[in-house]
Amino acid sequence: MKTPRLSRETLLVLDRFLERPADWRYGYELSRSTGLKSGTLYPILMRLQKYTLLEACWVTTEDGVPPRHTYRLTPNGLELARAKLAESRASWLLQQPTLSRG
């Protein structure tokens, strides 16, 4: 399966997962940390899950709170996230003006 297009917003989401790559993350937490609205975030999460870059599961609690969907990077997702973010940062650095030495 080919890799999905990685928009700036998708790279931002992947960056947040890389902060704690083994941890399960809630959509609400990702929305707050990225500043992305749910209408942008959840399609990204679903697309990453479709390409098996994320895995998802439902978490239930005993205190009557409705089940919540959680996400984390798969091994393939972790590898892709690291590579694409390194590539993105290198590209960004190349686009920055150089400081002249005076």
MDAnalysis code that builds the backbone (N, CA, C; Angstrom):
import MDAnalysis as mda
import numpy as np

u = mda.Universe.empty(306, n_residues=102, atom_resindex=np.repeat(np.arange(102), 3), trajectory=True)
u.add_TopologyAttr("name", ["N", "CA", "C"] * 102)
u.add_TopologyAttr("resid", np.arange(1, 103))
u.add_TopologyAttr("resname", ["MET", "LYS", "THR", "PRO", "ARG", "LEU", "SER", "ARG", "GLU", "THR", "LEU", "LEU", "VAL", "LEU", "ASP", "ARG", "PHE", "LEU", "GLU", "ARG", "PRO", "ALA", "ASP", "TRP", "ARG", "TYR", "GLY", "TYR", "GLU", "LEU", "SER", "ARG", "SER", "THR", "GLY", "LEU", "LYS", "SER", "GLY", "THR", "LEU", "TYR", "PRO", "ILE", "LEU", "MET", "ARG", "LEU", "GLN", "LYS", "TYR", "THR", "LEU", "LEU", "GLU", "ALA", "CYS", "TRP", "VAL", "THR", "THR", "GLU", "ASP", "GLY", "VAL", "PRO", "PRO", "ARG", "HIS", "THR", "TYR", "ARG", "LEU", "THR", "PRO", "ASN", "GLY", "LEU", "GLU", "LEU", "ALA", "ARG", "ALA", "LYS", "LEU", "ALA", "GLU", "SER", "ARG", "ALA", "SER", "TRP", "LEU", "LEU", "GLN", "GLN", "PRO", "THR", "LEU", "SER", "ARG", "GLY"])
u.atoms.positions = np.array([
    [0.852, -1.176, 0.000],
    [0.000, 0.000, 0.000],
    [0.898, 1.240, 0.000],
    [0.546, 2.188, -0.825],
    [1.386, 3.381, -0.891],
    [1.113, 4.323, 0.276],
    [2.036, 5.237, 0.485],
    [1.960, 6.186, 1.594],
    [0.991, 7.314, 1.262],
    [0.185, 7.754, 2.226],
    [-0.718, 8.876, 1.959],
    [0.062, 10.173, 1.784],
    [-0.592, 11.127, 1.157],
    [-0.006, 12.457, 1.034],
    [0.131, 13.024, 2.442],
    [1.293, 13.574, 2.730],
    [1.537, 14.089, 4.076],
    [1.515, 15.613, 4.050],
    [0.375, 16.156, 4.363],
    [0.204, 17.605, 4.424],
    [0.938, 18.162, 5.638],
    [1.007, 19.457, 5.703],
    [1.617, 20.110, 6.864],
    [0.895, 19.700, 8.149],
    [-0.421, 19.612, 8.076],
    [-1.210, 19.218, 9.245],
    [-0.921, 17.769, 9.649],
    [-0.766, 16.902, 8.658],
    [-0.448, 15.503, 8.945],
    [0.921, 15.392, 9.599],
    [1.880, 16.153, 9.100],
    [3.213, 16.154, 9.704],
    [3.159, 16.656, 11.142],
    [2.299, 17.629, 11.401],
    [2.138, 18.143, 12.762],
    [1.597, 17.052, 13.688],
    [0.621, 16.303, 13.218],
    [0.059, 15.203, 14.009],
    [1.132, 14.140, 14.268],
    [1.880, 13.779, 13.232],
    [2.947, 12.785, 13.401],
    [3.998, 13.274, 14.388],
    [4.293, 14.561, 14.336],
    [5.262, 15.137, 15.271],
    [4.790, 14.967, 16.713],
    [3.500, 15.159, 16.954],
    [2.967, 14.991, 18.308],
    [3.065, 13.538, 18.761],
    [2.822, 12.604, 17.841],
    [2.971, 11.195, 18.200],
    [4.416, 10.869, 18.534],
    [5.366, 11.494, 17.857],
    [6.779, 11.211, 18.109],
    [7.244, 11.708, 19.474],
    [6.500, 12.626, 20.080],
    [6.873, 13.087, 21.424],
    [6.847, 11.935, 22.420],
    [5.885, 11.027, 22.244],
    [5.747, 9.841, 23.104],
    [5.273, 8.683, 22.220],
    [6.171, 8.131, 21.408],
    [5.744, 7.197, 20.363],
    [5.068, 5.916, 20.843],
    [5.335, 5.463, 22.035],
    [4.725, 4.214, 22.512],
    [3.374, 4.441, 23.184],
    [3.034, 5.690, 23.454],
    [1.810, 5.992, 24.209],
    [0.574, 6.034, 23.316],
    [-0.543, 5.615, 23.895],
    [-1.843, 5.783, 23.256],
    [-2.267, 7.230, 23.461],
    [-2.819, 7.850, 22.417],
    [-3.208, 9.262, 22.489],
    [-4.687, 9.415, 22.121],
    [-5.381, 10.273, 22.851],
    [-6.777, 10.591, 22.559],
    [-6.851, 11.685, 21.505],
    [-7.892, 11.636, 20.683],
    [-8.089, 12.663, 19.671],
    [-8.190, 14.049, 20.280],
    [-8.899, 14.160, 21.398],
    [-9.044, 15.465, 22.045],
    [-7.689, 16.024, 22.456],
    [-6.843, 15.172, 23.006],
    [-5.495, 15.588, 23.409],
    [-4.701, 16.066, 22.190],
    [-4.803, 15.323, 21.082],
    [-4.094, 15.715, 19.859],
    [-4.639, 17.024, 19.299],
    [-5.937, 17.201, 19.377],
    [-6.545, 18.442, 18.901],
    [-6.024, 19.637, 19.682],
    [-5.951, 19.487, 20.989],
    [-5.452, 20.594, 21.826],
    [-3.978, 20.880, 21.571],
    [-3.176, 19.835, 21.423],
    [-1.734, 20.051, 21.274],
    [-1.341, 20.525, 19.879],
    [-2.166, 20.231, 18.876],
    [-1.853, 20.668, 17.513],
    [-2.590, 21.938, 17.119],
    [-3.705, 22.216, 17.802],
    [-4.532, 23.346, 17.411],
    [-5.445, 23.024, 16.232],
    [-5.485, 21.760, 15.819],
    [-6.336, 21.366, 14.693],
    [-7.753, 21.094, 15.181],
    [-8.711, 21.539, 14.406],
    [-10.112, 21.276, 14.729],
    [-10.434, 19.820, 14.393],
    [-11.479, 19.300, 15.014],
    [-11.819, 17.890, 14.833],
    [-12.104, 17.546, 13.374],
    [-12.671, 18.479, 12.615],
    [-12.966, 18.242, 11.202],
    [-11.723, 18.083, 10.348],
    [-10.594, 18.533, 10.847],
    [-9.307, 18.339, 10.169],
    [-8.577, 17.145, 10.767],
    [-8.571, 17.053, 12.085],
    [-7.793, 16.025, 12.776],
    [-8.298, 14.611, 12.510],
    [-9.595, 14.369, 12.692],
    [-10.088, 12.997, 12.606],
    [-9.950, 12.384, 11.215],
    [-10.142, 13.129, 10.127],
    [-9.838, 12.544, 8.810],
    [-8.359, 12.173, 8.663],
    [-7.470, 12.963, 9.252],
    [-6.038, 12.628, 9.221],
    [-5.802, 11.331, 9.985],
    [-6.370, 11.212, 11.173],
    [-6.201, 9.995, 11.973],
    [-6.756, 8.775, 11.239],
    [-7.916, 8.919, 10.614],
    [-8.513, 7.799, 9.883],
    [-7.657, 7.410, 8.683],
    [-7.110, 8.408, 7.983],
    [-6.254, 8.124, 6.827],
    [-4.968, 7.413, 7.273],
    [-4.354, 7.878, 8.352],
    [-3.142, 7.231, 8.860],
    [-3.435, 5.803, 9.323],
    [-4.605, 5.603, 9.884],
    [-5.004, 4.260, 10.303],
    [-5.240, 3.368, 9.079],
    [-5.862, 3.908, 8.054],
    [-6.117, 3.158, 6.816],
    [-4.814, 2.643, 6.208],
    [-3.766, 3.453, 6.274],
    [-2.465, 3.078, 5.719],
    [-1.601, 2.328, 6.739],
    [-2.201, 1.867, 7.812],
    [-1.563, 1.107, 8.903],
    [-0.354, 1.821, 9.503],
    [-0.428, 3.144, 9.555],
    [0.606, 3.938, 10.208],
    [0.228, 4.211, 11.659],
    [-1.070, 4.091, 11.947],
    [-1.595, 4.209, 13.312],
    [-2.424, 2.982, 13.606],
    [-2.464, 2.613, 14.875],
    [-3.433, 1.624, 15.322],
    [-4.375, 2.332, 16.285],
    [-5.586, 1.826, 16.370],
    [-6.589, 2.471, 17.215],
    [-7.288, 1.418, 18.064],
    [-7.763, 1.845, 19.219],
    [-8.577, 0.964, 20.056],
    [-9.517, 1.824, 20.898],
    [-10.554, 1.175, 21.384],
    [-11.502, 1.834, 22.269],
    [-11.082, 1.581, 23.709],
    [-11.161, 2.621, 24.523],
    [-10.852, 2.502, 25.945],
    [-12.133, 2.776, 26.718],
    [-12.498, 1.840, 27.573],
    [-13.680, 2.031, 28.416],
    [-13.232, 2.160, 29.864],
    [-13.997, 2.918, 30.605],
    [-13.725, 3.066, 32.032],
    [-14.947, 2.585, 32.800],
    [-14.779, 2.378, 34.060],
    [-15.881, 1.868, 34.874],
    [-16.724, 2.974, 35.493],
    [-16.330, 4.217, 35.315],
    [-17.045, 5.304, 35.991],
    [-18.158, 5.918, 35.146],
    [-18.617, 5.201, 34.115],
    [-19.732, 5.682, 33.330],
    [-19.366, 6.626, 32.197],
    [-18.093, 6.917, 32.030],
    [-17.657, 7.769, 30.924],
    [-17.758, 6.948, 29.641],
    [-18.291, 7.528, 28.561],
    [-18.387, 6.776, 27.309],
    [-17.010, 6.313, 26.824],
    [-16.965, 5.200, 26.094],
    [-15.689, 4.725, 25.550],
    [-15.039, 5.798, 24.682],
    [-13.709, 5.815, 24.700],
    [-12.966, 6.796, 23.900],
    [-11.993, 6.069, 22.987],
    [-11.860, 6.606, 21.784],
    [-10.933, 6.053, 20.800],
    [-9.534, 6.565, 21.108],
    [-8.554, 5.689, 21.102],
    [-7.168, 6.097, 21.299],
    [-6.337, 5.608, 20.115],
    [-5.223, 6.282, 19.899],
    [-4.373, 6.003, 18.737],
    [-2.909, 5.965, 19.162],
    [-2.120, 5.169, 18.431],
    [-0.671, 5.222, 18.590],
    [-0.027, 4.776, 17.278],
    [1.232, 5.134, 17.133],
    [1.976, 4.781, 15.929],
    [2.252, 3.281, 15.881],
    [2.161, 2.720, 14.686],
    [2.627, 1.355, 14.457],
    [4.131, 1.435, 14.201],
    [4.832, 0.311, 14.175],
    [6.260, 0.365, 13.824],
    [6.502, 1.031, 12.462],
    [5.651, 0.725, 11.469],
    [5.783, 1.383, 10.159],
    [5.512, 2.876, 10.271],
    [4.530, 3.235, 11.080],
    [4.207, 4.645, 11.277],
    [5.337, 5.395, 11.950],
    [5.966, 4.763, 12.910],
    [7.093, 5.378, 13.607],
    [8.248, 5.620, 12.638],
    [8.551, 4.631, 11.828],
    [9.635, 4.760, 10.849],
    [9.329, 5.870, 9.841],
    [8.100, 5.873, 9.317],
    [7.717, 6.893, 8.338],
    [7.717, 8.280, 8.965],
    [7.180, 8.401, 10.169],
    [7.119, 9.706, 10.836],
    [8.517, 10.274, 11.032],
    [9.431, 9.459, 11.514],
    [10.802, 9.937, 11.726],
    [11.441, 10.376, 10.412],
    [11.271, 9.574, 9.370],
    [11.887, 9.890, 8.075],
    [11.286, 11.151, 7.466],
    [9.967, 11.249, 7.441],
    [9.307, 12.390, 6.797],
    [9.532, 13.683, 7.571],
    [9.552, 13.606, 8.896],
    [9.796, 14.824, 9.672],
    [11.242, 15.282, 9.534],
    [12.175, 14.346, 9.460],
    [13.576, 14.720, 9.230],
    [13.719, 15.359, 7.857],
    [13.054, 14.789, 6.868],
    [13.070, 15.330, 5.508],
    [12.449, 16.727, 5.479],
    [11.342, 16.890, 6.171],
    [10.651, 18.180, 6.218],
    [11.512, 19.243, 6.890],
    [12.155, 18.879, 7.982],
    [13.024, 19.836, 8.685],
    [14.225, 20.218, 7.833],
    [14.804, 19.252, 7.129],
    [15.946, 19.537, 6.253],
    [15.517, 20.477, 5.138],
    [14.351, 20.245, 4.576],
    [13.831, 21.108, 3.514],
    [13.596, 22.519, 4.041],
    [13.047, 22.615, 5.246],
    [12.788, 23.923, 5.845],
    [14.097, 24.676, 6.052],
    [15.116, 23.981, 6.541],
    [16.414, 24.622, 6.774],
    [17.034, 25.119, 5.476],
    [16.870, 24.359, 4.407],
    [17.422, 24.775, 3.121],
    [16.733, 26.024, 2.580],
    [15.491, 26.236, 2.976],
    [14.731, 27.388, 2.490],
    [15.005, 28.656, 3.289],
    [15.684, 28.542, 4.413],
    [15.950, 29.705, 5.253],
    [17.096, 30.525, 4.664],
    [16.980, 31.852, 4.738],
    [18.073, 32.689, 4.230],
    [19.323, 32.492, 5.080],
    [20.445, 32.538, 4.439],
    [21.698, 32.400, 5.181],
    [22.115, 33.756, 5.708],
    [22.752, 33.750, 6.840],
    [23.236, 34.993, 7.432],
    [24.613, 35.287, 6.869],
    [24.794, 36.499, 6.422],
    [26.117, 36.844, 5.900],
    [27.024, 37.209, 7.061],
    [28.260, 36.849, 6.917],
    [29.228, 37.172, 7.968],
    [29.851, 38.504, 7.628],
    [29.850, 39.383, 8.571],
    [30.319, 40.713, 8.272],
    [31.466, 41.140, 8.982],
])
